[in-house]
Amino acid sequence: MDRTGDEGLHLYSYWRSSAAWRVRIGLRLKGLACTIEPVHLLRDGGEQHAAAYAELNPQQLVPLLLHGHRAVSQSLAILEYLEEVWPHAAPLLPATARERARVRALAQLVACDIHPLNNLRVLQYLEREWNVPQDGREAWVRHWIGEGLGAFEALVAENPATGAHCHGDLPGLADCCLVPQLYNARRFGMDVAQWPTLARIEQACLALPAFRDSAPDAQPDAP
């Protein structure tokens, strides 16, 4: 997995990881070529725990972006890195500090508040250490997704800053986070119609190749 001598972009990704999907969307929105390096989160106990990958990313999580000798972890940090290195290629953040704060808050609502509570390692811990059965784990996931997306809906519905997308009429950082989380909601049997503004934004996003081509089923490691 040593790519440090290559100045191209390499993204360590898992097809169904919503965090990795956020980054795949951002890369495609910006038109940046990137080699996908699949890391299977379940095979052989999880390839993210293999020594070679753990050396690259001690957190043993995906995504991880390699850009030459630089390794960047955490999906939001990667997206902000892409924004700073390629600021004029389809900006992911709006122009003013107030607008950027709104977009970052929406993105972090997903990445910091919803997603960590239904991450694979959390669900595995609930099963392994506390013997929580599958129906209990799924109820846990639906509870935290519902609370978070309900708040997201309240923040964007009727807000004049909301347009076709989370902020204005162009997709950005918040949309990169929202669409994968709605996919996760459906995986756990949730009806996204209960959040009509989010469902509308999702449809606008999925009309764009950057979102469709980066989706889980379109990935080289999808089964």
PyMOL commands that set and color helices and strands:
alter all, ss='L'
color gray80, all
select helices_A, chain A and resi 18-29+43-45+47-49+51-56+75-85+97-118+120-130+134-156+173-187+192-194+196-206+209-212+216-218
alter helices_A, ss='H'
color red, helices_A
select strands_A, chain A and resi 9-13+35-38+64-67+70-73
alter strands_A, ss='S'
color yellow, strands_A
deselect
rebuild
show_as cartoon
